[in-house]
Amino acid sequence: MKLYFVGAGPGDPELITVKGKRLLSEADLVVYAGSLVNPALLHDLKAEALDSNGLSLEETQSRILAALREGKKVVRLHSGDPSLYGAILEQMTPLEEAGVEIEVVPGVSSLFASAAALKTQLTLKGVSESLIVTRPAGTTLERDELRALSRHNTTLAVFLGTDKIRQIMESLDRPGDTPVAVVYHASWPDELVLRGTIDDIADKVQAAGLERSALILVGGVVNRTGFRRSHLYRDR
């Protein structure tokens, strides 16, 4: 018995990997999160498509195990890349204990799709040599480290925080004119990019009516200025 965890990519159905697309075409059952995965990825598949939205972890695992025991090929389709806030280990561990072999197929994260939408680099010589990926406190996280992490003055990517944008900006220990971008539905047809600063981005997000499905990027890379030429392209 083998289960494939496949990264669906950020939204654009052409941004799934070649391997991921092949596995979808070969699957008998595809289990996906309907609120996060672009339904275009499920078109013209021979597989049964099961929306896990509203199902408990145990119910989802039961359906997967039943299919595997019938000799079916099963794909668990995750938005973006499964390794970033994908909650895959809590799904994998009980299945592995039941004798299921797991293969994880990476996907394009919304983080990279957001950088593409901004036409920038997440690491930029002379601006930011590092990237911090984090999230704010919420239902499943009692306490975050946003304030301490922001003091590193490097690129800060904040997942799962659109509905808390004002609190997040207030918690950051950086100048108010620090550039910020919020990218909604990166790579989807309704993609929206909002640019601003720590001082004003919350007002812009509120005015746009965004509450979820967006990534927050903080730091100089948002403005694409002040960088130095890399060693690779130095004058010879």
DRENPA-3360 file (N, C-alpha, C; in nm, 2 decimals, always signed):
BEGIN
1 = MKLYFVGA = +0.09/-0.12/+0.00/+0.00/+0.00/+0.00/+0.09/+0.12/+0.00 ~ +0.06/+0.21/-0.09/+0.14/+0.33/-0.11/+0.05/+0.45/-0.13 ~ +0.08/+0.56/-0.05/+0.00/+0.68/-0.07/+0.09/+0.80/-0.11 ~ +0.04/+0.88/-0.20/+0.12/+0.99/-0.25/+0.07/+1.12/-0.20 ~ +0.15/+1.20/-0.13/+0.12/+1.33/-0.09/+0.18/+1.42/-0.20 ~ +0.09/+1.49/-0.27/+0.13/+1.57/-0.39/+0.10/+1.72/-0.36 ~ +0.21/+1.80/-0.39/+0.19/+1.95/-0.38/+0.12/+1.99/-0.51 ~ +0.00/+2.06/-0.49/-0.08/+2.10/-0.61/-0.02/+2.23/-0.67;
9 = GPGDPELI = +0.07/+2.30/-0.60/+0.11/+2.43/-0.64/+0.02/+2.54/-0.59 ~ +0.05/+2.67/-0.62/-0.02/+2.78/-0.55/-0.16/+2.81/-0.61 ~ -0.20/+2.75/-0.72/-0.33/+2.79/-0.78/-0.34/+2.76/-0.93 ~ -0.25/+2.82/-1.00/-0.24/+2.80/-1.14/-0.22/+2.66/-1.17 ~ -0.32/+2.59/-1.24/-0.30/+2.45/-1.26/-0.18/+2.41/-1.34 ~ -0.12/+2.50/-1.41/+0.00/+2.47/-1.49/+0.13/+2.47/-1.40 ~ +0.11/+2.51/-1.27/+0.23/+2.51/-1.18/+0.24/+2.39/-1.10 ~ +0.16/+2.29/-1.12/+0.19/+2.16/-1.06/+0.31/+2.09/-1.13;
17 = TVKGKRLL = +0.39/+2.01/-1.06/+0.50/+1.95/-1.12/+0.45/+1.84/-1.22 ~ +0.54/+1.81/-1.32/+0.51/+1.71/-1.42/+0.48/+1.57/-1.34 ~ +0.56/+1.54/-1.24/+0.53/+1.42/-1.17/+0.40/+1.42/-1.10 ~ +0.37/+1.54/-1.04/+0.24/+1.55/-0.97/+0.12/+1.53/-1.06 ~ +0.13/+1.59/-1.18/+0.03/+1.58/-1.28/+0.01/+1.44/-1.33 ~ +0.12/+1.37/-1.35/+0.12/+1.23/-1.39/+0.05/+1.14/-1.28 ~ +0.08/+1.16/-1.16/+0.02/+1.08/-1.05/-0.13/+1.11/-1.04 ~ -0.17/+1.23/-1.06/-0.32/+1.26/-1.07/-0.38/+1.19/-1.18;
25 = SEADLVVY = -0.32/+1.18/-1.29/-0.38/+1.11/-1.41/-0.39/+0.96/-1.39 ~ -0.30/+0.91/-1.30/-0.30/+0.76/-1.28/-0.39/+0.72/-1.16 ~ -0.43/+0.82/-1.08/-0.49/+0.79/-0.95/-0.63/+0.73/-0.97 ~ -0.67/+0.65/-0.87/-0.81/+0.60/-0.86/-0.89/+0.68/-0.76 ~ -0.82/+0.74/-0.67/-0.89/+0.83/-0.57/-0.80/+0.95/-0.54 ~ -0.85/+1.07/-0.55/-0.78/+1.19/-0.52/-0.85/+1.26/-0.40 ~ -0.78/+1.27/-0.29/-0.84/+1.34/-0.17/-0.78/+1.48/-0.16 ~ -0.86/+1.58/-0.16/-0.81/+1.72/-0.17/-0.89/+1.81/-0.08;
33 = AGSLVNPA = -0.83/+1.92/-0.05/-0.90/+2.03/+0.03/-0.97/+2.12/-0.06 ~ -1.10/+2.11/-0.07/-1.18/+2.19/-0.17/-1.17/+2.34/-0.16 ~ -1.14/+2.39/-0.04/-1.13/+2.53/-0.02/-1.00/+2.59/-0.07 ~ -0.90/+2.50/-0.09/-0.76/+2.55/-0.12/-0.71/+2.51/-0.25 ~ -0.75/+2.40/-0.31/-0.70/+2.35/-0.43/-0.79/+2.39/-0.55 ~ -0.72/+2.44/-0.66/-0.79/+2.49/-0.77/-0.87/+2.37/-0.84 ~ -1.00/+2.37/-0.85/-1.08/+2.26/-0.91/-1.04/+2.22/-1.05 ~ -0.97/+2.32/-1.12/-0.93/+2.29/-1.25/-0.83/+2.17/-1.26;
41 = LLHDLKAE = -0.76/+2.14/-1.15/-0.67/+2.03/-1.14/-0.74/+1.90/-1.14 ~ -0.87/+1.90/-1.11/-0.95/+1.77/-1.10/-1.03/+1.74/-1.23 ~ -1.02/+1.83/-1.33/-1.10/+1.81/-1.45/-1.04/+1.70/-1.53 ~ -1.12/+1.62/-1.59/-1.08/+1.51/-1.68/-1.00/+1.40/-1.62 ~ -1.01/+1.38/-1.49/-0.94/+1.27/-1.42/-1.03/+1.15/-1.42 ~ -0.97/+1.03/-1.43/-1.05/+0.91/-1.41/-1.08/+0.88/-1.26 ~ -1.01/+0.95/-1.17/-1.02/+0.92/-1.03/-1.15/+0.98/-0.97 ~ -1.19/+0.91/-0.86/-1.29/+0.96/-0.77/-1.23/+1.08/-0.70;
49 = ALDSNGLS = -1.29/+1.19/-0.69/-1.24/+1.31/-0.61/-1.32/+1.32/-0.48 ~ -1.24/+1.32/-0.37/-1.30/+1.33/-0.24/-1.26/+1.46/-0.17 ~ -1.35/+1.55/-0.15/-1.32/+1.67/-0.08/-1.31/+1.65/+0.07 ~ -1.19/+1.67/+0.13/-1.18/+1.64/+0.27/-1.22/+1.75/+0.36 ~ -1.27/+1.86/+0.30/-1.32/+1.97/+0.38/-1.44/+1.93/+0.45 ~ -1.44/+1.94/+0.58/-1.56/+1.90/+0.67/-1.54/+1.76/+0.72 ~ -1.45/+1.68/+0.67/-1.42/+1.55/+0.72/-1.32/+1.55/+0.84 ~ -1.33/+1.47/+0.93/-1.23/+1.46/+1.04/-1.11/+1.39/+0.99;
57 = LEETQSRI = -1.00/+1.40/+1.06/-0.88/+1.34/+1.02/-0.90/+1.18/+1.01 ~ -0.97/+1.13/+1.11/-1.00/+0.99/+1.12/-1.08/+0.94/+1.00 ~ -1.18/+1.02/+0.96/-1.27/+0.99/+0.85/-1.19/+0.99/+0.72 ~ -1.11/+1.09/+0.70/-1.02/+1.09/+0.58/-0.93/+0.97/+0.57 ~ -0.87/+0.94/+0.68/-0.77/+0.83/+0.69/-0.85/+0.70/+0.66 ~ -0.97/+0.68/+0.71/-1.04/+0.56/+0.69/-1.08/+0.54/+0.54 ~ -1.11/+0.65/+0.47/-1.14/+0.64/+0.33/-1.02/+0.61/+0.25 ~ -0.90/+0.67/+0.29/-0.78/+0.64/+0.22/-0.74/+0.50/+0.24;
65 = LAALREGK = -0.74/+0.45/+0.36/-0.70/+0.31/+0.39/-0.79/+0.21/+0.32 ~ -0.92/+0.24/+0.32/-1.01/+0.15/+0.25/-0.98/+0.13/+0.10 ~ -0.95/+0.25/+0.04/-0.91/+0.25/-0.10/-0.78/+0.18/-0.13 ~ -0.68/+0.20/-0.04/-0.55/+0.13/-0.06/-0.57/-0.02/-0.04 ~ -0.65/-0.06/+0.05/-0.67/-0.20/+0.07/-0.74/-0.27/-0.04 ~ -0.81/-0.19/-0.12/-0.87/-0.24/-0.24/-0.78/-0.24/-0.36 ~ -0.66/-0.20/-0.34/-0.56/-0.20/-0.44/-0.56/-0.08/-0.53 ~ -0.63/+0.03/-0.48/-0.64/+0.15/-0.56/-0.52/+0.24/-0.54;
73 = KVVRLHSG = -0.49/+0.32/-0.64/-0.39/+0.42/-0.63/-0.45/+0.55/-0.58 ~ -0.39/+0.60/-0.47/-0.45/+0.72/-0.40/-0.35/+0.83/-0.39 ~ -0.40/+0.95/-0.42/-0.32/+1.07/-0.41/-0.39/+1.17/-0.31 ~ -0.31/+1.22/-0.21/-0.36/+1.32/-0.12/-0.30/+1.45/-0.17 ~ -0.39/+1.53/-0.23/-0.35/+1.66/-0.30/-0.35/+1.78/-0.20 ~ -0.24/+1.84/-0.18/-0.22/+1.95/-0.09/-0.20/+2.08/-0.17 ~ -0.25/+2.19/-0.12/-0.22/+2.32/-0.19/-0.07/+2.36/-0.16 ~ -0.02/+2.43/-0.26/+0.12/+2.48/-0.24/+0.22/+2.36/-0.23;
81 = DPSLYGAI = +0.31/+2.37/-0.14/+0.40/+2.26/-0.11/+0.36/+2.20/+0.03 ~ +0.35/+2.07/+0.04/+0.31/+2.00/+0.16/+0.39/+2.03/+0.28 ~ +0.52/+2.07/+0.26/+0.61/+2.09/+0.38/+0.59/+2.22/+0.45 ~ +0.51/+2.32/+0.39/+0.49/+2.45/+0.46/+0.34/+2.45/+0.51 ~ +0.33/+2.44/+0.64/+0.19/+2.45/+0.70/+0.09/+2.35/+0.64 ~ +0.15/+2.23/+0.60/+0.06/+2.13/+0.53/+0.00/+2.03/+0.63 ~ +0.05/+2.03/+0.75/-0.01/+1.94/+0.85/+0.00/+1.79/+0.80 ~ +0.11/+1.76/+0.74/+0.11/+1.62/+0.68/+0.16/+1.51/+0.77;
89 = LEQMTPLE = +0.24/+1.55/+0.87/+0.29/+1.44/+0.96/+0.18/+1.38/+1.04 ~ +0.08/+1.46/+1.09/-0.03/+1.41/+1.16/-0.12/+1.32/+1.08 ~ -0.11/+1.33/+0.95/-0.18/+1.24/+0.86/-0.10/+1.12/+0.83 ~ +0.03/+1.14/+0.81/+0.12/+1.03/+0.77/+0.14/+0.93/+0.87 ~ +0.17/+0.97/+1.00/+0.21/+0.88/+1.10/+0.11/+0.77/+1.13 ~ -0.02/+0.79/+1.15/-0.11/+0.68/+1.17/-0.12/+0.58/+1.05 ~ -0.10/+0.64/+0.93/-0.11/+0.56/+0.81/+0.02/+0.47/+0.80 ~ +0.13/+0.53/+0.83/+0.26/+0.45/+0.83/+0.25/+0.34/+0.93;
97 = EAGVEIEV = +0.19/+0.37/+1.05/+0.17/+0.26/+1.15/+0.08/+0.15/+1.10 ~ -0.01/+0.19/+1.00/-0.10/+0.09/+0.95/-0.04/+0.01/+0.83 ~ +0.09/+0.04/+0.80/+0.16/-0.03/+0.70/+0.16/+0.04/+0.56 ~ +0.12/+0.17/+0.56/+0.12/+0.24/+0.43/+0.26/+0.30/+0.40 ~ +0.31/+0.28/+0.28/+0.43/+0.35/+0.24/+0.39/+0.49/+0.19 ~ +0.47/+0.59/+0.22/+0.44/+0.73/+0.19/+0.55/+0.78/+0.09 ~ +0.50/+0.85/-0.01/+0.59/+0.93/-0.09/+0.54/+1.07/-0.10 ~ +0.63/+1.17/-0.08/+0.59/+1.31/-0.08/+0.65/+1.37/-0.21;
105 = VPGVSSLF = +0.56/+1.43/-0.29/+0.60/+1.50/-0.41/+0.59/+1.65/-0.39 ~ +0.70/+1.72/-0.39/+0.69/+1.87/-0.36/+0.61/+1.95/-0.46 ~ +0.57/+2.07/-0.42/+0.50/+2.15/-0.51/+0.55/+2.30/-0.50 ~ +0.50/+2.38/-0.59/+0.54/+2.52/-0.59/+0.46/+2.59/-0.48 ~ +0.53/+2.65/-0.38/+0.46/+2.72/-0.27/+0.40/+2.85/-0.32 ~ +0.30/+2.90/-0.25/+0.24/+3.03/-0.27/+0.35/+3.14/-0.24 ~ +0.45/+3.10/-0.16/+0.55/+3.20/-0.12/+0.63/+3.23/-0.25 ~ +0.66/+3.13/-0.33/+0.74/+3.16/-0.46/+0.65/+3.22/-0.56;
113 = ASAAALKT = +0.52/+3.18/-0.56/+0.43/+3.25/-0.66/+0.41/+3.39/-0.62 ~ +0.41/+3.43/-0.49/+0.40/+3.57/-0.45/+0.52/+3.65/-0.49 ~ +0.64/+3.59/-0.48/+0.76/+3.66/-0.52/+0.76/+3.68/-0.68 ~ +0.70/+3.58/-0.75/+0.69/+3.60/-0.89/+0.59/+3.71/-0.93 ~ +0.48/+3.72/-0.85/+0.39/+3.82/-0.88/+0.45/+3.96/-0.85 ~ +0.54/+3.97/-0.76/+0.61/+4.10/-0.73/+0.73/+4.12/-0.82 ~ +0.76/+4.02/-0.89/+0.88/+4.02/-0.98/+1.00/+4.06/-0.90 ~ +1.02/+3.99/-0.79/+1.14/+4.02/-0.71/+1.20/+3.90/-0.66;
121 = QLTLKGVS = +1.31/+3.91/-0.58/+1.38/+3.80/-0.52/+1.35/+3.80/-0.37 ~ +1.34/+3.69/-0.31/+1.32/+3.68/-0.16/+1.45/+3.71/-0.09 ~ +1.56/+3.68/-0.16/+1.70/+3.71/-0.11/+1.76/+3.80/-0.21 ~ +1.81/+3.91/-0.17/+1.86/+4.01/-0.26/+1.99/+4.08/-0.21 ~ +2.10/+4.07/-0.28/+2.23/+4.11/-0.23/+2.22/+4.26/-0.19 ~ +2.27/+4.29/-0.07/+2.27/+4.43/-0.02/+2.14/+4.47/+0.04 ~ +2.03/+4.38/+0.03/+1.90/+4.41/+0.09/+1.87/+4.31/+0.20 ~ +1.87/+4.18/+0.16/+1.84/+4.07/+0.25/+1.90/+3.94/+0.20;
129 = ESLIVTRP = +1.98/+3.89/+0.28/+2.05/+3.76/+0.25/+1.98/+3.64/+0.31 ~ +1.87/+3.66/+0.38/+1.80/+3.55/+0.45/+1.65/+3.57/+0.43 ~ +1.58/+3.46/+0.46/+1.43/+3.46/+0.45/+1.38/+3.39/+0.58 ~ +1.29/+3.45/+0.65/+1.22/+3.39/+0.76/+1.08/+3.36/+0.72 ~ +1.03/+3.24/+0.74/+0.89/+3.20/+0.72/+0.83/+3.17/+0.85 ~ +0.72/+3.24/+0.88/+0.65/+3.22/+1.00/+0.50/+3.25/+0.99 ~ +0.43/+3.25/+1.10/+0.29/+3.27/+1.11/+0.25/+3.33/+1.24 ~ +0.14/+3.40/+1.25/+0.10/+3.46/+1.38/+0.03/+3.36/+1.47;
137 = AGTTLERD = +0.01/+3.40/+1.59/-0.06/+3.32/+1.69/-0.21/+3.31/+1.64 ~ -0.27/+3.20/+1.68/-0.41/+3.19/+1.64/-0.47/+3.07/+1.71 ~ -0.57/+3.01/+1.64/-0.64/+2.89/+1.70/-0.54/+2.78/+1.73 ~ -0.45/+2.75/+1.64/-0.36/+2.64/+1.66/-0.22/+2.68/+1.70 ~ -0.20/+2.80/+1.73/-0.07/+2.85/+1.78/-0.09/+2.95/+1.89 ~ -0.05/+2.91/+2.01/-0.08/+2.99/+2.13/+0.00/+3.12/+2.13 ~ +0.13/+3.12/+2.09/+0.22/+3.23/+2.09/+0.31/+3.24/+1.97 ~ +0.33/+3.35/+1.91/+0.42/+3.36/+1.80/+0.55/+3.44/+1.84;
145 = ELRALSRH = +0.64/+3.45/+1.74/+0.77/+3.51/+1.77/+0.79/+3.63/+1.67 ~ +0.68/+3.68/+1.62/+0.69/+3.78/+1.52/+0.78/+3.90/+1.56 ~ +0.76/+3.95/+1.68/+0.84/+4.07/+1.72/+0.99/+4.04/+1.72 ~ +1.03/+3.93/+1.78/+1.17/+3.89/+1.78/+1.22/+3.86/+1.64 ~ +1.15/+3.79/+1.56/+1.19/+3.76/+1.43/+1.21/+3.88/+1.34 ~ +1.12/+3.98/+1.36/+1.13/+4.10/+1.28/+1.25/+4.18/+1.30 ~ +1.32/+4.16/+1.41/+1.44/+4.24/+1.45/+1.56/+4.19/+1.37 ~ +1.55/+4.08/+1.30/+1.66/+4.04/+1.21/+1.67/+4.12/+1.09;
153 = NTTLAVFL = +1.57/+4.21/+1.06/+1.58/+4.30/+0.94/+1.61/+4.22/+0.81 ~ +1.55/+4.11/+0.80/+1.56/+4.03/+0.68/+1.42/+4.01/+0.62 ~ +1.41/+3.94/+0.50/+1.28/+3.92/+0.44/+1.19/+3.83/+0.54 ~ +1.07/+3.88/+0.56/+0.98/+3.81/+0.65/+0.86/+3.77/+0.57 ~ +0.83/+3.64/+0.57/+0.71/+3.59/+0.50/+0.61/+3.54/+0.60 ~ +0.49/+3.59/+0.61/+0.40/+3.55/+0.71/+0.28/+3.48/+0.64 ~ +0.26/+3.36/+0.67/+0.15/+3.28/+0.63/+0.03/+3.29/+0.72 ~ -0.09/+3.27/+0.68/-0.21/+3.25/+0.76/-0.23/+3.37/+0.85;
161 = GTDKIRQI = -0.21/+3.49/+0.80/-0.22/+3.61/+0.88/-0.30/+3.72/+0.83 ~ -0.37/+3.70/+0.71/-0.44/+3.81/+0.65/-0.55/+3.87/+0.74 ~ -0.62/+3.79/+0.82/-0.72/+3.84/+0.91/-0.67/+3.91/+1.03 ~ -0.54/+3.90/+1.05/-0.47/+3.96/+1.17/-0.37/+4.06/+1.12 ~ -0.38/+4.11/+1.00/-0.28/+4.20/+0.95/-0.25/+4.32/+1.04 ~ -0.35/+4.38/+1.10/-0.32/+4.50/+1.18/-0.24/+4.46/+1.31 ~ -0.28/+4.35/+1.37/-0.21/+4.31/+1.49/-0.06/+4.27/+1.45 ~ -0.05/+4.21/+1.34/+0.09/+4.17/+1.29/+0.17/+4.29/+1.27;
169 = MESLDRPG = +0.12/+4.39/+1.20/+0.20/+4.51/+1.17/+0.24/+4.58/+1.30 ~ +0.15/+4.58/+1.40/+0.17/+4.65/+1.53/+0.28/+4.58/+1.61 ~ +0.29/+4.44/+1.58/+0.39/+4.37/+1.66/+0.53/+4.37/+1.61 ~ +0.55/+4.42/+1.48/+0.68/+4.41/+1.42/+0.77/+4.53/+1.48 ~ +0.89/+4.49/+1.51/+0.99/+4.59/+1.56/+1.07/+4.64/+1.45 ~ +1.01/+4.71/+1.35/+1.08/+4.77/+1.24/+1.02/+4.91/+1.22 ~ +1.09/+5.00/+1.14/+1.04/+5.13/+1.11/+0.91/+5.12/+1.04 ~ +0.82/+5.22/+1.06/+0.69/+5.22/+1.00/+0.69/+5.23/+0.85;
177 = DTPVAVVY = +0.80/+5.28/+0.79/+0.81/+5.29/+0.64/+0.87/+5.17/+0.58 ~ +0.89/+5.06/+0.65/+0.94/+4.93/+0.60/+0.84/+4.88/+0.49 ~ +0.88/+4.85/+0.37/+0.79/+4.80/+0.27/+0.72/+4.67/+0.30 ~ +0.60/+4.66/+0.26/+0.52/+4.54/+0.29/+0.43/+4.51/+0.16 ~ +0.42/+4.39/+0.13/+0.33/+4.35/+0.02/+0.24/+4.24/+0.07 ~ +0.11/+4.24/+0.03/+0.02/+4.14/+0.06/-0.03/+4.08/-0.08 ~ -0.01/+3.96/-0.10/-0.04/+3.89/-0.23/-0.16/+3.80/-0.21 ~ -0.27/+3.83/-0.26/-0.39/+3.74/-0.25/-0.40/+3.65/-0.37;
185 = HASWPDEL = -0.43/+3.52/-0.34/-0.45/+3.42/-0.45/-0.33/+3.43/-0.55 ~ -0.21/+3.42/-0.51/-0.10/+3.42/-0.60/-0.11/+3.32/-0.71 ~ -0.10/+3.36/-0.83/-0.11/+3.28/-0.96/-0.25/+3.24/-1.00 ~ -0.35/+3.27/-0.92/-0.49/+3.25/-0.96/-0.54/+3.36/-1.05 ~ -0.65/+3.34/-1.13/-0.70/+3.44/-1.22/-0.73/+3.57/-1.14 ~ -0.77/+3.56/-1.02/-0.81/+3.68/-0.94/-0.70/+3.73/-0.85 ~ -0.58/+3.70/-0.88/-0.46/+3.75/-0.80/-0.47/+3.90/-0.78 ~ -0.44/+3.94/-0.66/-0.44/+4.08/-0.63/-0.31/+4.11/-0.54;
193 = VLRGTIDD = -0.24/+4.21/-0.58/-0.12/+4.25/-0.51/-0.14/+4.39/-0.45 ~ -0.12/+4.40/-0.32/-0.13/+4.53/-0.25/+0.01/+4.56/-0.19 ~ +0.06/+4.68/-0.22/+0.19/+4.73/-0.17/+0.17/+4.84/-0.07 ~ +0.25/+4.85/+0.03/+0.24/+4.96/+0.12/+0.36/+4.95/+0.22 ~ +0.33/+4.99/+0.34/+0.44/+4.99/+0.44/+0.37/+4.94/+0.57 ~ +0.46/+4.92/+0.67/+0.40/+4.87/+0.80/+0.30/+4.96/+0.85 ~ +0.31/+5.09/+0.83/+0.21/+5.19/+0.88/+0.08/+5.19/+0.81 ~ +0.08/+5.15/+0.68/-0.05/+5.17/+0.61/-0.11/+5.04/+0.54;
201 = IADKVQAA = -0.04/+4.93/+0.54/-0.08/+4.82/+0.47/-0.21/+4.76/+0.52 ~ -0.23/+4.77/+0.66/-0.35/+4.71/+0.72/-0.48/+4.79/+0.66 ~ -0.47/+4.92/+0.65/-0.58/+4.99/+0.59/-0.61/+4.95/+0.45 ~ -0.51/+4.92/+0.37/-0.52/+4.88/+0.23/-0.59/+4.75/+0.22 ~ -0.55/+4.65/+0.31/-0.60/+4.52/+0.31/-0.75/+4.53/+0.35 ~ -0.78/+4.61/+0.45/-0.92/+4.62/+0.50/-1.00/+4.68/+0.39 ~ -0.95/+4.78/+0.32/-1.03/+4.85/+0.21/-1.06/+4.75/+0.10 ~ -0.96/+4.66/+0.08/-0.98/+4.56/-0.03/-1.07/+4.44/+0.01;
209 = GLERSALI = -1.10/+4.43/+0.14/-1.19/+4.33/+0.19/-1.12/+4.19/+0.20 ~ -0.99/+4.19/+0.21/-0.92/+4.06/+0.22/-0.91/+4.01/+0.36 ~ -0.95/+3.88/+0.38/-0.94/+3.82/+0.51/-0.87/+3.69/+0.51 ~ -0.84/+3.63/+0.40/-0.77/+3.50/+0.39/-0.71/+3.48/+0.26 ~ -0.64/+3.37/+0.24/-0.58/+3.33/+0.12/-0.48/+3.43/+0.06 ~ -0.41/+3.50/+0.15/-0.30/+3.59/+0.11/-0.18/+3.57/+0.19 ~ -0.06/+3.61/+0.13/+0.07/+3.60/+0.19/+0.12/+3.74/+0.22 ~ +0.18/+3.76/+0.33/+0.24/+3.89/+0.37/+0.39/+3.88/+0.36;
217 = LVGGVVNR = +0.45/+3.97/+0.28/+0.59/+3.98/+0.27/+0.64/+4.12/+0.32 ~ +0.74/+4.11/+0.41/+0.79/+4.23/+0.48/+0.94/+4.25/+0.45 ~ +0.98/+4.37/+0.40/+1.12/+4.39/+0.38/+1.15/+4.46/+0.25 ~ +1.28/+4.50/+0.24/+1.32/+4.58/+0.13/+1.31/+4.51/-0.01 ~ +1.30/+4.38/-0.01/+1.29/+4.31/-0.14/+1.16/+4.34/-0.21 ~ +1.06/+4.39/-0.13/+0.93/+4.43/-0.19/+0.95/+4.54/-0.29 ~ +1.03/+4.64/-0.26/+1.05/+4.75/-0.34/+1.15/+4.73/-0.46 ~ +1.23/+4.63/-0.45/+1.32/+4.59/-0.56/+1.43/+4.70/-0.58;
225 = TGFRRSHL = +1.46/+4.77/-0.48/+1.56/+4.88/-0.49/+1.67/+4.86/-0.39 ~ +1.79/+4.93/-0.41/+1.90/+4.93/-0.31/+1.98/+4.81/-0.32 ~ +1.97/+4.72/-0.42/+2.05/+4.60/-0.42/+2.18/+4.62/-0.50 ~ +2.27/+4.53/-0.47/+2.40/+4.53/-0.54/+2.41/+4.42/-0.64 ~ +2.49/+4.43/-0.74/+2.50/+4.33/-0.84/+2.57/+4.21/-0.78 ~ +2.52/+4.09/-0.81/+2.57/+3.97/-0.75/+2.71/+3.94/-0.80 ~ +2.78/+3.85/-0.73/+2.92/+3.82/-0.77/+2.91/+3.75/-0.91 ~ +2.80/+3.68/-0.94/+2.79/+3.60/-1.06/+2.80/+3.70/-1.19;
233 = YRDR = +2.74/+3.82/-1.17/+2.73/+3.91/-1.28/+2.83/+4.03/-1.27 ~ +2.93/+4.02/-1.18/+3.02/+4.12/-1.16/+3.10/+4.15/-1.29 ~ +3.14/+4.28/-1.31/+3.22/+4.31/-1.42/+3.35/+4.23/-1.41 ~ +3.40/+4.18/-1.52/+3.52/+4.11/-1.53/+3.63/+4.19/-1.59;
% end
